[in-house]
Every structure is written in C-alpha cells, then in structure tokens.
Amino acid sequence: MSGKVKGYLILIGLVVISWGIFKVLTPHNFGSPRNLLSYFEASLLAAVGAVGFYFVMVMGMFDFSIGANIMLSAIVGCVFATRFGLGYFGLIVGAIVTGMIVGLLNGFFYVKLRIPSMIVTTGLALIYESVANYIAGGVEQTLPSNLRAFGQMPGNLILAVIAFVIAYLLLNYTKIGTYTYAIGSNEFVAKNMGINVNLYKVLAFIISGAFLGIMAVLTISYGSSMVAVTGMASMSRNFVPTMGCFFGVAFKKYGMPLPAIIIGEFVINIIFFGFIALGAPTAIQDVITGLALLIVVTLTTKVTKGEIVK
C-alpha cells in the first residue's frame, strides 16, 4: 500500500469515526447530508489560511499573529470595498495585500531581531490589533449583502479551490517549495547549499499572509462583519487554522500535506459542530478538541531513533 493511499484511508477513517460518534449521541440534529455540507463550507475558511501557514510551520517557525492578520485584512478589505466604492476588487485586493504586508513585517522582524518567531509575532499582533481598531474607528465593519458572494456556495468554493491550487503549485513546482522543504529538513545543510535562508523565511511569511488575506475575505463574507478587538483577543482566531496545519505537518510523510489540511479542517469542524449539537459548554469543547488533536498527531507522527524534532 502506497503512503498516499494509507494517508487518505486514515483521514477518511477519522471523518467517518468523528461523524459516527456524534451521530449516535445526537442523531436528530447532527450529521445529515445538508449539515455535512454546512460543516464543509465552514471548514473551507480555516483550510485556506492553514495551507498558507503551512509554508511557515514546515520551516519550524510559528505565527501568533494569524488572528490579528485576518481581522486587519478583513477590515481593510471591507473599507476598500465600501468606503472607497471598489466593490469586490477592493475587498479581495485590499485583504490580500494587507495580509502580505503583515507577513512581510513578521518575516522582516523575525530575521532581523533573531528572536523566536512566537515572541516576534505575539508583539506584532498587538500592533496589528491597534491598527485595525484605528481603521475601524471602534465601529463594527459590515459587508453589504451585495458583496457577500464569497460567503456561500459556489463563490466560497471557487475562491478556496483557486487558493488550494496555487498552494499546490508553489509547493511542488517552484523553487520556493523546494527550498521551503530543504530549510525545514535541515537549515544548516540548506545554507551550505547556497540557499538564502533568511530570504525564503521572509517569503514564507509573505505567502502565509496572502493566504490569510484570502481567508479574511471568506471570513467576513461568511459572517458579514468584523469587529476590531484589542488585548490579544484576536488570538482566538489562531486556533483552528493552526490545528489544520498540524494535520499537514503530521501527514507530510505520506506526501499529502495539503489534502490532509483540507480534510483535517473538515474533521475539526465535525467535532466542533458535534459538541454544539450536544449542547456542551465551550470550555469543554476546547478541552476535548485539543485532546483529540494531540491523539491524532501522536498516532500519525512516529519519530525514529536518532531523529531530531524541530
């Protein structure tokens, strides 16, 4: 059995098991074909951000400003679309360019300050939150109903598929993808090969930011509005994309990181909506979902003797 086939079987098994457990526990308000479609639509949002974040995480770096980036990009896109009357063009370009600028700043300060990416991006997240709050003027930014095509089928699916295809091409058919894996495997060897490691780390953050910008478009289109928050409250948006990215890293050994992220986000949403159907408190949902993620990563990631984990 090939690695990819084994990987797909594991992922499909996780989908069936997670669906089956909650279907048995709450058969009347969970897991119908229509419900599954809505779960999948919700999972597309985080999956788009997660495939971009994969470029960063596979290099051994991290980003605590994901939520702040999504919030800022969504607000800027909404402002360009409504206040400046640029419609869909302003929404998409404004959000993606903002996401890329945030990614550029993350990467630049990371390589220049030479301190852990978690610390850099945590500090910058506070700044991004403040900028978003200033731009929004303390007012909730609402996207008009005539600009929400990407909040439902087929608009959200089309935009997500375009993002997935771009990520696949970048990872598998460009120098960026090759060097991303090389740096992630062994940064010291990559430097000796003549790869400009710092440059490609910055590029990884920029690419991640672009995909988070697309996620911002999907998010504000799906929810219709975005509120600027401060005090690191945006970090709650980090959770789901990061969990999906863990699936990608765990299934990289099977040669299918991007499909693993997409299906993994679907599994996560099945679990989330399953707990909602059960009426479980939010705190319990987070605890059990976190434990489920640890179990999945543990079962799918085996470290061989002598291997160094980054």
Secondary structure, DSSP 4 states (H G I P E B T S, - for coil): --HHHHHHHHHHHHHHHHHHHHHHHSTTSS--HHHHHHHHHHHHHHHHHHHHHHHHHTTT---S-HHHHHHHHHHHHHHHHHTS--HHHHHHHHHHHHHHHHHHHHHHHHHHHTS-HHHHHHHHHHHHHHHHHHHHTTS-EE--GGG-GGGSTTHHHHHHHHHHHHHHHHHHHSHHHHHHHHHHH-HHHHHHTT--HHHHHHHHHHHHHHHHHHHHHHHHHHHSEE----TTGGGGGTHHHHHHHHHHHHTGGGT-HHHHHHHHHHHHHHHHHHHHHHT--HHHHHHHHHHHHHHHHHHH--PPTTPPP-
